[in-house]
Amino acid sequence: MAVFSRIAGTGSALPAKVLTNKDLEQFVETSDEWIASRTGIRQRHVASEGETTADLAERAARAALAAAGVEPSELDMIVLGTTTPDLIFPSTACLVQHRLGANGCAAFDVNAACSGFLYALSVGDSFIRAGNARTVLVIGAETLTRMLDWSDRNTCVLFGDGAGAVVLKADAEAGILSTHLHADGGKKELLYNPVGVSVGFKPEEKNAGVRVLMTGNEVFKHAVKALDSVVDETLAANGLDKSDLDWLIPHQANLRIIEATAKRLEMSMDRVIVTVDKHGNTSAGSVPLALDEAVRSGKVQRGQLLLLEAFGGGFTWGSALIRY
């Protein structure tokens, strides 16, 4: 008998500190109008001193486990998407595993930038479909504000911190219908952070490593094109029409990209989950954060068809079609 994975529960976590566009005006050469008109962002949450990716991931995980009615001891695997781990090693997934008291199950991080949650979700789904796991915790968590250059108004206004999580359980009925993952490392120079272990750290450079380097206009063009393509691929793979979708839950990077995807799907914005105005771009955290908000607000109901999609540095991009 075929085995599928279904989302049994969702959860999310945001830092208490909120940084509005008006707050940014005090120390960055920008304005609320400039940021909002170009990105749709009004505010973002920022991790406080000492608050880490693992802290946010743990809170989101506990909320998802509670919603699913699952004990940590029941987990067979934890997969965590992040580009801002607490440490180089061990993985943040291992740190969260110990805090939850789920010691012994498989636990590892996935780094696919803003597509990290969808990559992690695909891994969890594949293990369940293969019969190698029955209960998987999938998390997307970031503290991207830790690597921002707050003097660069083109990037510092875009990002925020947060985490989201889902619990996948084996089921005879399909929940995750398909996932579709892609990457193009040839576009690395358009969106990246220059610091790494084997590349080396350069302490003599001002703010070494504390920056996101991005060619915004080019990223925008590639993102719209890639998301259009993966949306078509997802619908074709499942023999569905865009009118069959109940909700679009996109990566929350830029309202204009979200609107472009909705237009391509001929979807009213009333059927699109938008949190970018409140959260900014939380990278791997954005899709599960938006999903959890949609579920807890009562918008997303059991049995509805959801299209999740994301695009990030690498470039990476991907989608998941889910019968919630």
KEVO-385803 format. One record per residue (C-alpha): residue in one letter; x negated, y, z negated. Coordinates in nm, 3 decimals. Each point is the difference from the previous one (the first is absolute). Example, Ala and Ser with C-alpha at 12.3 -4.5 7.8 and 13.67 -1.06 7.14 Angstrom:
BEGIN
+----+---------+---------+---------+
| aa |      xx |      yy |      zz |
+----+---------+---------+---------+
|  A |  -1.230 |  -0.450 |  -0.780 |
|  S |  -0.137 |   0.344 |   0.066 |
+----+---------+---------+---------+
END
This chain:
BEGIN
+----+---------+---------+---------+
| aa |      xx |      yy |      zz |
+----+---------+---------+---------+
|  M |   0.000 |   0.000 |   0.000 |
|  A |  -0.130 |   0.346 |   0.093 |
|  V |  -0.109 |   0.224 |  -0.286 |
|  F |   0.022 |   0.378 |   0.013 |
|  S |  -0.086 |   0.283 |  -0.238 |
|  R |   0.257 |   0.239 |  -0.139 |
|  I |  -0.043 |   0.317 |  -0.201 |
|  A |   0.128 |  -0.084 |  -0.349 |
|  G |  -0.081 |   0.334 |  -0.162 |
|  T |  -0.163 |   0.339 |   0.058 |
|  G |  -0.179 |   0.249 |  -0.224 |
|  S |  -0.200 |   0.321 |   0.016 |
|  A |  -0.204 |   0.240 |  -0.209 |
|  L |  -0.103 |   0.364 |   0.031 |
|  P |  -0.235 |   0.210 |  -0.213 |
|  A |   0.176 |   0.247 |  -0.228 |
|  K |  -0.194 |   0.299 |   0.136 |
|  V |   0.170 |   0.175 |   0.293 |
|  L |  -0.188 |   0.241 |   0.228 |
|  T |   0.230 |   0.218 |   0.210 |
|  N |  -0.088 |   0.195 |   0.312 |
|  K |   0.037 |   0.316 |  -0.209 |
|  D |  -0.257 |  -0.140 |  -0.242 |
|  L |  -0.238 |  -0.062 |   0.291 |
|  E |   0.034 |   0.362 |   0.110 |
|  Q |  -0.186 |   0.097 |  -0.318 |
|  F |  -0.328 |  -0.163 |   0.104 |
|  V |   0.028 |  -0.096 |   0.368 |
|  E |   0.033 |   0.239 |   0.294 |
|  T |   0.343 |  -0.123 |   0.101 |
|  S |   0.370 |   0.059 |  -0.062 |
|  D |   0.311 |  -0.199 |  -0.081 |
|  E |   0.148 |   0.101 |   0.336 |
|  W |  -0.311 |  -0.110 |   0.194 |
|  I |  -0.014 |  -0.343 |  -0.169 |
|  A |   0.374 |  -0.071 |   0.010 |
|  S |   0.050 |   0.107 |   0.362 |
|  R |  -0.285 |  -0.220 |   0.126 |
|  T |   0.037 |  -0.305 |  -0.224 |
|  G |   0.331 |   0.007 |  -0.186 |
|  I |  -0.190 |  -0.024 |  -0.331 |
|  R |   0.120 |   0.211 |  -0.294 |
|  Q |  -0.188 |  -0.165 |  -0.286 |
|  R |  -0.212 |  -0.300 |  -0.091 |
|  H |  -0.090 |  -0.191 |  -0.317 |
|  V |  -0.361 |   0.007 |  -0.120 |
|  A |  -0.162 |  -0.251 |  -0.233 |
|  S |  -0.108 |   0.152 |  -0.329 |
|  E |  -0.354 |  -0.032 |  -0.133 |
|  G |  -0.067 |  -0.365 |  -0.082 |
|  E |   0.310 |  -0.123 |   0.187 |
|  T |  -0.103 |  -0.258 |   0.259 |
|  T |   0.137 |  -0.196 |   0.294 |
|  A |   0.031 |  -0.305 |  -0.225 |
|  D |   0.209 |   0.200 |  -0.249 |
|  L |   0.251 |   0.095 |   0.269 |
|  A |  -0.008 |  -0.348 |   0.156 |
|  E |   0.071 |  -0.164 |  -0.336 |
|  R |   0.301 |   0.222 |  -0.066 |
|  A |   0.143 |  -0.064 |   0.346 |
|  A |  -0.064 |  -0.373 |  -0.037 |
|  R |   0.177 |  -0.022 |  -0.336 |
|  A |   0.303 |   0.181 |   0.143 |
|  A |   0.013 |  -0.237 |   0.299 |
|  L |  -0.039 |  -0.309 |  -0.219 |
|  A |   0.280 |   0.119 |  -0.230 |
|  A |   0.227 |   0.070 |   0.297 |
|  A |  -0.071 |  -0.348 |   0.138 |
|  G |   0.042 |  -0.173 |  -0.335 |
|  V |  -0.346 |  -0.155 |   0.042 |
|  E |  -0.256 |  -0.058 |  -0.274 |
|  P |  -0.368 |   0.072 |   0.079 |
|  S |  -0.079 |  -0.366 |  -0.077 |
|  E |   0.215 |  -0.100 |   0.300 |
|  L |  -0.221 |   0.186 |   0.251 |
|  D |  -0.202 |  -0.204 |   0.247 |
|  M |  -0.173 |   0.300 |   0.155 |
|  I |  -0.055 |   0.376 |  -0.028 |
|  V |  -0.091 |   0.197 |   0.313 |
|  L |  -0.072 |   0.370 |  -0.043 |
|  G |  -0.040 |   0.248 |   0.285 |
|  T |  -0.227 |   0.294 |  -0.087 |
|  T |  -0.287 |   0.215 |   0.126 |
|  T |  -0.060 |   0.147 |  -0.345 |
|  P |  -0.081 |  -0.296 |  -0.227 |
|  D |  -0.098 |   0.060 |  -0.361 |
|  L |  -0.335 |  -0.171 |   0.059 |
|  I |  -0.197 |  -0.137 |   0.294 |
|  F |   0.048 |  -0.335 |  -0.170 |
|  P |   0.182 |  -0.177 |  -0.149 |
|  S |   0.306 |   0.077 |   0.211 |
|  T |   0.276 |   0.216 |  -0.140 |
|  A |   0.232 |  -0.298 |   0.050 |
|  C |  -0.211 |  -0.194 |  -0.251 |
|  L |   0.017 |   0.288 |  -0.249 |
|  V |   0.379 |   0.015 |   0.035 |
|  Q |   0.029 |  -0.379 |  -0.024 |
|  H |  -0.173 |  -0.002 |  -0.340 |
|  R |   0.211 |   0.286 |  -0.132 |
|  L |   0.315 |  -0.185 |   0.101 |
|  G |  -0.121 |  -0.323 |  -0.160 |
|  A |   0.017 |  -0.188 |   0.331 |
|  N |  -0.356 |  -0.131 |  -0.025 |
|  G |  -0.074 |  -0.296 |   0.224 |
|  C |   0.197 |   0.084 |   0.315 |
|  A |  -0.172 |   0.128 |   0.315 |
|  A |  -0.056 |   0.377 |  -0.003 |
|  F |  -0.170 |   0.224 |   0.253 |
|  D |   0.008 |   0.343 |   0.165 |
|  V |   0.070 |   0.085 |   0.363 |
|  N |  -0.147 |   0.318 |   0.151 |
|  A |   0.192 |   0.118 |   0.306 |
|  A |   0.039 |   0.365 |  -0.104 |
|  C |   0.361 |   0.121 |   0.030 |
|  S |   0.106 |  -0.334 |   0.153 |
|  G |  -0.132 |  -0.185 |  -0.306 |
|  F |   0.336 |  -0.094 |  -0.145 |
|  L |   0.127 |  -0.145 |   0.328 |
|  Y |  -0.322 |  -0.197 |   0.043 |
|  A |   0.034 |  -0.129 |  -0.358 |
|  L |   0.368 |  -0.081 |   0.054 |
|  S |  -0.089 |  -0.200 |   0.310 |
|  V |  -0.257 |  -0.200 |  -0.198 |
|  G |   0.249 |  -0.081 |  -0.276 |
|  D |   0.268 |  -0.094 |   0.252 |
|  S |  -0.242 |  -0.228 |   0.188 |
|  F |  -0.104 |  -0.188 |  -0.315 |
|  I |   0.363 |  -0.061 |  -0.093 |
|  R |   0.095 |  -0.110 |   0.353 |
|  A |  -0.297 |  -0.240 |   0.002 |
|  G |   0.114 |  -0.155 |  -0.328 |
|  N |  -0.312 |   0.112 |  -0.187 |
|  A |   0.184 |   0.236 |  -0.237 |
|  R |   0.354 |   0.045 |  -0.127 |
|  T |  -0.019 |   0.330 |  -0.190 |
|  V |  -0.224 |   0.287 |   0.112 |
|  L |  -0.045 |   0.350 |  -0.138 |
|  V |  -0.084 |   0.253 |   0.273 |
|  I |  -0.114 |   0.349 |  -0.100 |
|  G |  -0.101 |   0.319 |   0.181 |
|  A |  -0.177 |   0.247 |  -0.230 |
|  E |  -0.222 |   0.304 |   0.046 |
|  T |  -0.165 |   0.291 |  -0.178 |
|  L |  -0.105 |   0.178 |   0.318 |
|  T |  -0.023 |   0.339 |  -0.168 |
|  R |  -0.325 |  -0.126 |  -0.155 |
|  M |  -0.171 |   0.017 |   0.340 |
|  L |   0.133 |   0.335 |   0.121 |
|  D |  -0.200 |   0.312 |   0.071 |
|  W |   0.230 |   0.260 |  -0.155 |
|  S |  -0.162 |   0.273 |   0.210 |
|  D |   0.111 |  -0.169 |   0.323 |
|  R |   0.354 |   0.125 |   0.054 |
|  N |   0.051 |  -0.228 |   0.300 |
|  T |  -0.018 |  -0.316 |  -0.212 |
|  C |   0.045 |   0.080 |  -0.370 |
|  V |   0.363 |   0.108 |   0.046 |
|  L |   0.101 |  -0.334 |   0.154 |
|  F |  -0.070 |  -0.264 |  -0.262 |
|  G |   0.138 |  -0.116 |  -0.332 |
|  D |  -0.031 |  -0.291 |  -0.242 |
|  G |   0.245 |  -0.283 |  -0.068 |
|  A |   0.075 |  -0.371 |   0.017 |
|  G |   0.276 |  -0.234 |   0.110 |
|  A |   0.047 |  -0.374 |  -0.030 |
|  V |   0.223 |  -0.287 |   0.106 |
|  V |   0.037 |  -0.357 |  -0.122 |
|  L |   0.036 |  -0.257 |   0.278 |
|  K |   0.165 |  -0.335 |  -0.072 |
|  A |   0.032 |  -0.308 |   0.217 |
|  D |   0.350 |  -0.044 |   0.141 |
|  A |   0.181 |  -0.215 |   0.255 |
|  E |   0.149 |   0.315 |   0.151 |
|  A |  -0.221 |   0.243 |   0.193 |
|  G |  -0.076 |   0.329 |  -0.172 |
|  I |  -0.316 |   0.119 |   0.172 |
|  L |   0.087 |  -0.076 |   0.361 |
|  S |  -0.336 |   0.098 |   0.148 |
|  T |  -0.310 |   0.212 |  -0.055 |
|  H |  -0.218 |   0.155 |   0.269 |
|  L |  -0.352 |   0.127 |  -0.071 |
|  H |  -0.248 |   0.188 |   0.219 |
|  A |  -0.328 |   0.190 |  -0.024 |
|  D |  -0.240 |   0.198 |   0.218 |
|  G |  -0.338 |   0.063 |  -0.158 |
|  G |  -0.101 |   0.209 |   0.298 |
|  K |   0.195 |   0.294 |  -0.143 |
|  K |  -0.189 |   0.005 |  -0.330 |
|  E |  -0.137 |   0.353 |   0.047 |
|  L |   0.350 |   0.149 |   0.006 |
|  L |   0.087 |  -0.093 |  -0.359 |
|  Y |  -0.249 |  -0.128 |  -0.255 |
|  N |  -0.198 |   0.046 |  -0.320 |
|  P |  -0.378 |   0.009 |   0.066 |
|  V |  -0.127 |  -0.170 |  -0.316 |
|  G |  -0.062 |  -0.371 |  -0.048 |
|  V |  -0.222 |  -0.244 |  -0.183 |
|  S |  -0.224 |  -0.129 |   0.280 |
|  V |   0.012 |   0.333 |   0.188 |
|  G |  -0.122 |   0.158 |  -0.322 |
|  F |   0.090 |   0.288 |  -0.225 |
|  K |  -0.151 |   0.342 |   0.066 |
|  P |   0.009 |   0.192 |  -0.328 |
|  E |  -0.187 |   0.292 |   0.157 |
|  E |   0.306 |   0.076 |   0.212 |
|  K |   0.256 |   0.234 |  -0.154 |
|  N |   0.303 |  -0.197 |  -0.117 |
|  A |  -0.156 |  -0.321 |   0.136 |
|  G |   0.278 |  -0.236 |   0.094 |
|  V |   0.271 |   0.218 |  -0.151 |
|  R |   0.174 |   0.067 |   0.328 |
|  V |   0.231 |  -0.137 |   0.262 |
|  L |  -0.118 |   0.084 |   0.351 |
|  M |   0.288 |   0.028 |   0.243 |
|  T |   0.070 |   0.135 |   0.347 |
|  G |   0.366 |   0.070 |  -0.069 |
|  N |   0.139 |   0.060 |   0.349 |
|  E |  -0.163 |  -0.312 |   0.142 |
|  V |   0.118 |  -0.213 |  -0.293 |
|  F |   0.353 |   0.128 |   0.053 |
|  K |   0.001 |  -0.095 |   0.370 |
|  H |  -0.144 |  -0.347 |  -0.059 |
|  A |   0.239 |  -0.064 |  -0.291 |
|  V |   0.314 |   0.082 |   0.200 |
|  K |  -0.113 |  -0.215 |   0.293 |
|  A |  -0.103 |  -0.297 |  -0.217 |
|  L |   0.319 |   0.007 |  -0.206 |
|  D |   0.214 |   0.018 |   0.314 |
|  S |  -0.179 |  -0.309 |   0.129 |
|  V |   0.027 |  -0.204 |  -0.320 |
|  V |   0.369 |   0.085 |  -0.037 |
|  D |   0.067 |  -0.133 |   0.351 |
|  E |  -0.211 |  -0.308 |  -0.075 |
|  T |   0.191 |  -0.071 |  -0.321 |
|  L |   0.345 |   0.027 |   0.156 |
|  A |  -0.101 |  -0.210 |   0.303 |
|  A |  -0.149 |  -0.273 |  -0.220 |
|  N |   0.330 |  -0.035 |  -0.182 |
|  G |   0.232 |   0.042 |   0.298 |
|  L |   0.157 |   0.308 |  -0.156 |
|  D |   0.112 |   0.340 |   0.122 |
|  K |  -0.092 |   0.320 |  -0.181 |
|  S |   0.369 |   0.044 |  -0.082 |
|  D |  -0.020 |  -0.315 |  -0.216 |
|  L |  -0.220 |   0.177 |  -0.256 |
|  D |   0.159 |   0.133 |  -0.319 |
|  W |  -0.300 |   0.190 |  -0.136 |
|  L |  -0.341 |   0.128 |   0.108 |
|  I |  -0.246 |   0.012 |  -0.290 |
|  P |  -0.312 |   0.163 |   0.146 |
|  H |  -0.342 |   0.092 |  -0.127 |
|  Q |   0.036 |   0.342 |  -0.163 |
|  A |  -0.280 |   0.197 |   0.161 |
|  N |   0.169 |   0.275 |   0.195 |
|  L |   0.368 |   0.080 |   0.051 |
|  R |  -0.057 |   0.072 |   0.369 |
|  I |  -0.140 |  -0.351 |   0.059 |
|  I |   0.296 |  -0.148 |  -0.190 |
|  E |   0.244 |   0.205 |   0.209 |
|  A |  -0.172 |  -0.107 |   0.323 |
|  T |   0.038 |  -0.368 |  -0.091 |
|  A |   0.365 |   0.049 |  -0.098 |
|  K |   0.068 |   0.175 |   0.331 |
|  R |  -0.161 |  -0.290 |   0.187 |
|  L |   0.234 |  -0.238 |  -0.184 |
|  E |   0.297 |   0.231 |   0.057 |
|  M |   0.054 |  -0.005 |  -0.376 |
|  S |   0.159 |   0.281 |  -0.196 |
|  M |  -0.229 |   0.135 |  -0.272 |
|  D |   0.279 |  -0.105 |  -0.239 |
|  R |  -0.121 |  -0.357 |   0.061 |
|  V |  -0.366 |   0.082 |  -0.062 |
|  I |  -0.152 |  -0.011 |  -0.348 |
|  V |  -0.203 |   0.318 |  -0.053 |
|  T |  -0.210 |   0.062 |  -0.310 |
|  V |  -0.292 |   0.191 |   0.155 |
|  D |   0.148 |   0.328 |  -0.131 |
|  K |  -0.038 |  -0.121 |  -0.360 |
|  H |  -0.301 |  -0.232 |   0.018 |
|  G |  -0.220 |   0.117 |   0.288 |
|  N |  -0.205 |  -0.270 |   0.169 |
|  T |  -0.076 |  -0.269 |  -0.259 |
|  S |  -0.166 |  -0.224 |   0.260 |
|  A |   0.059 |  -0.369 |  -0.083 |
|  G |   0.241 |   0.107 |  -0.272 |
|  S |   0.239 |   0.187 |   0.225 |
|  V |   0.206 |  -0.278 |   0.161 |
|  P |   0.068 |  -0.197 |  -0.321 |
|  L |   0.070 |   0.326 |  -0.188 |
|  A |   0.260 |   0.095 |   0.262 |
|  L |   0.145 |  -0.352 |  -0.002 |
|  D |   0.038 |  -0.003 |  -0.378 |
|  E |   0.165 |   0.342 |   0.000 |
|  A |   0.240 |  -0.113 |   0.273 |
|  V |   0.092 |  -0.316 |  -0.192 |
|  R |   0.040 |   0.167 |  -0.340 |
|  S |   0.203 |   0.289 |   0.142 |
|  G |   0.246 |  -0.252 |   0.143 |
|  K |  -0.061 |   0.098 |   0.362 |
|  V |  -0.149 |  -0.335 |   0.099 |
|  Q |   0.237 |  -0.289 |  -0.062 |
|  R |  -0.049 |  -0.378 |   0.011 |
|  G |   0.043 |  -0.139 |   0.350 |
|  Q |  -0.104 |   0.319 |   0.178 |
|  L |  -0.270 |   0.004 |   0.268 |
|  L |  -0.305 |   0.213 |  -0.078 |
|  L |  -0.291 |   0.103 |   0.223 |
|  L |  -0.316 |   0.090 |  -0.191 |
|  E |  -0.294 |   0.155 |   0.188 |
|  A |  -0.328 |   0.174 |  -0.071 |
|  F |  -0.308 |   0.148 |   0.167 |
|  G |  -0.336 |   0.077 |  -0.159 |
|  G |  -0.375 |   0.039 |   0.023 |
|  G |  -0.183 |  -0.269 |   0.189 |
|  F |   0.216 |   0.052 |   0.195 |
|  T |   0.239 |  -0.256 |  -0.145 |
|  W |   0.372 |  -0.027 |   0.057 |
|  G |   0.273 |  -0.251 |  -0.060 |
|  S |   0.365 |  -0.078 |  -0.065 |
|  A |   0.225 |  -0.237 |  -0.189 |
|  L |   0.359 |  -0.087 |   0.085 |
|  I |   0.188 |  -0.097 |  -0.314 |
|  R |   0.347 |  -0.130 |  -0.075 |
|  Y |   0.030 |   0.138 |  -0.351 |
+----+---------+---------+---------+
END
